Amino acid sequence: MKVLGINALFHDPAAALVVDGVTVAAVEEERLSRRKHGHRPVPFAAWELPELAARSCLEQAGLDVTDVDAVAYSYDPGLARPAEAMSLHDPWDHLRQTYARQAPGFLSSALPGLDPAAVRFVPHHVSHGASAALAAYPDTDADVLVLDGRGECASHLAGHYSDGRLTVHAAQELPHSLGLLYEELTDHLGFLRSSDEFKVMAMASYGTPRFLDEMRRLVRADGRGGFVAHGVDWAGLAKRLEPGEEWTEQHADLAASVQRRLEEVLLELAQWLRARTGATRLAMAGGVALNCVANTALHEQSGYDEVWVQPAAGDAGTALGAALQVAADGGDRLETFRGADLGRGWSDDEIEACLRTAQVAYERPADVAEEVAECLAADGVVAWFQGRSEYGPRALGNRSLLADARNVANLERLNDVKGREQFRPVAPMVLADRATEIFSGGPLPSPYMLFVHDVAPAWRERIPAVVHVDGTARVQTVDAADQPLLARMLRAFERRTDTPVVVNTSLNTAGRPMVDSPRDALECFGSAPVTLLAIGPFVVRRGGRAR
């Protein structure tokens, strides 16, 4: 089957294409539209059809929309209930439901030639679950845990996949939602909800959980696979912050308290599920699964031998999950997820044509990996644009900003380059075969940057730029078999510095999506104080000089 997956309802509109069980392409609309998360003024904030993403997926496969056997839409309006019936305040929810019911017509208008009858509604949390369990464990049994803000009428699913079929063991009805709880806190702390929750996770490291007893009273597992999480009086705990307003110790303590309670409740939910199924593998998805600190607690304490998190765990990932579920239901044998590089890529000739059109001075060194290593060893900042773009919110070595982890000033430097808050950490990129010497406490290898690891004391002073205030780091391991050019660059850097680690953060500036195309890369390079752009086999130097 040729199945086109679509997410277009809450946020992060995206498309994915699965052909005969193989994931061929997946991309978020924001990478192509250049509107981060698809945000627009209410009520149009999320109701953006991923037209560009869908066309891109089909183009990468050499297909026309008429070749598609099914379109999997990651929301089932038939399961939804009015917001007021679920004690949710959402004045636009009735329009959202109308939009979802009319999705087949909207899609056929946006993609001429598409048969509206080909659209199949897949429940939102089933789509999340399939994006993890059917991607990571298509041929073996696995438990699946989904937690996010909301789906049709629930915020959580706990189940088990066997032979491609899902058995649901628990689901938490709205308004109780750990995802909405974290979103509310994000908003209360002056950040953008459904977007900036990772900032709250970073802030939590600066606080102590002094409100933990209160959070334990308000947020708790119910012993039946569900939980209570609704109606917290945030203002009674800490003053509301306006965007850009300075946070205090009290706000950091509140973030730390909610983060700790989230970890505790997730652990109880996972242990309850494992006790019911006896499974040894856990797959996770939903926006809450992007909380790498909580993921690490599950890895260490849940009792599962393996914990796998979908790198596009947020709503963008439901496009892939819906497609995988429809493909599995249609009898296709699914291929194991091979990596997040599922977006667009460009040939060397296409990149060079773009450089010529832009009239920038560029060169083609004998080995771009060596050139980049030399620049990083000299404390330069490198924009790294290689291969296909990543699916999901993490830069994983295809659209990255790189720097020397040995210089502690590079944390502030990179946050200035990106125009973001100084309390936010940057991540280490490390050779997979060297990772265990430097990092512990989380699963290794860790190719998707979805867990945190303790940094060995002997290394904390050697790579201070990537050590968070609590002594941890969100590690990305690089395997030469999967990313040969990146691994070669890291080895070249190690030869020069005796350090197999560099800083990796996403190639974008604040409020903008990660770059996707060569043009995006040139625009970002031109507007930010970056030393070198490594784009395909070519390099562009600051100041337009070619050596």
C-alpha angles and dihedrals in degrees: 000000000000106000125183113201121208133192113187117142123071105017142310098054110207145157133217135184126213117186119189090338095311120116101231102173143352129177140163118240091232091068090061102030091043091224108125113237088348088278115175132155113291130297091031096047096117109008096098119133111224093233095149092045093050092050091047092053092050092046092052089055094044091241136135123222088250088064092063116108096193141004113215113207112197099224132060112210089191089072096048127105129197113278093239090055088059094046091249123140104223113136092185096051095100089057090048090055092048089050091052093049090051094046095108090058094044091050094049089051093048093044106038111212095034113128109229088212089065091068114104122188114226117190111256098239093042086056090051092047094048091049087063110028099035091043098048102028109025093148101036138055118265141165118239129207120191123185127167141130098285147321127191095312105336140060101205143038129191115188150134130246121211124168089350093304125117126222111193114216099175141000127183115225121221144286086047107082134153089198094053089045090058091043091054091051090048090054092045090055092055099259132120112270119229086024115047103044090117088064089060090051089053092047091051090069089065094056142063120234097246092147092053096110090054092047091050088055093049102036120043145143114252099216092244098082094275137083148212116246117146143105104030114173097223094176089059089060103040138354115269113253124219118221109287094011115136115258123224137211088269091059092048089050091052090050090048091050095051091044092052092047091049090054092049095050093045089053092052091049093050093047091049091052094047091050090056098046106025088219122159098205129064125193119193137196140154126088093286088062088069087071097103094187091058090044090057092051089054092048091052102038113019096082095237116132091217133026115188123185124197107242089220091047095150125080093289087069092060089075088064094040094052091050092048092049093051090046091050091047088051092056100256118149106236125224120227114258108269102188147314096263093105102126133086125314134187134217121238090252092052092049093049091049089054092050091051092048090051089051094224124149110251140161139201108228122201089254122010090198092060091045092053093046089053092051093047092048087055088054097256125149114237130202104212117201113173138146124338121346120257125257110228135026100297127090103224103180101295101080103020145140110222132196142160111283091203093073111076090199089067091077092063091037094056093043087053091048090053095039096234139132117293095226090068117101129225123221136245121238110203139175108261093229091055100042099093091058091060109026136044141160098064135064117289130232093044108177098165102051094237102129135054124233135196114248113230110250092238090058101044093085092041096056103023096152092071100040112102121218090265094054095257135113135201098235131207114194120205121212116199091218091060102032108022098166093049092047091050090053091051092050090049089051091049091052089056099041109018086238123113093194133087133174115262125191132153121284101243142081128244115298094010128102120247111279115266109174133044088253091054089050093051092048091051092046091049094051101042132061096253121150101210139011113210105194116171107312092334134087131206117197129212109264093028095268120151117199 
